[in-house]
Amino acid sequence: MIIIAIVEVTVIPLGTGGTSLSSFVAGCVRVLQQANDIKYQLTPMGTIIEGELTEIIKLVSQMHEQPFMAGASRVNTIIRIDDRRDKKGTMKGKVSSVEAKLITPGGTD
């Protein structure tokens, strides 16, 4: 059974010798750019990934390694998984559901 999930991941490099982290984030995003069958959205505080759960877990592991390969001495990675099995969930669908309720308060899922 293929489990489609929405995962939020934040990779925080520590011990980098500076305060700018964008080059480390770019390394993590490159992992996602090379992946097949996933969708992702970079946000100011993390990245949202949509796809098959076991594949995402592998990608998150690769993302976690990127700052080490770029010279960080420590990495803190935070993962949140939204795994809904009663119906297909998507990043776009979650946002659309909220937007619909802004137009029609009290709507149902």
Steps between C-alpha positions, in 0.01 A plus 500: 500500500638839401447758772483859377588745773565867553820559695642821639875496556733761644873435483699724734878501454698591812868569542526659157726792593241757389140608525390458137343162425370547144785307338428205730127521418584506128691174544194342659271626222734352237424158649131560430563637151665171405218285641221346294131477587494761775376855525655752733452856611780702657374732774687759710522260795516154342399288205174313436531175304217295350549146379548137592591485868793257484657703216460822696668345804799406281513854359484655847796285601694629198397858580623452858844398368538803269612751766762255628638466148513881480698536823244523782611329818147431627154471340156511662218372277132537589241284319118515511301239309136535395397148400129492417360167385126563478542710185778637285652815641712749312677823588275688262187330636580596858543866405190497277292360787593791724452755223151362429407547864616860487251556218223287656545488879391174660560280192583132550790286382 
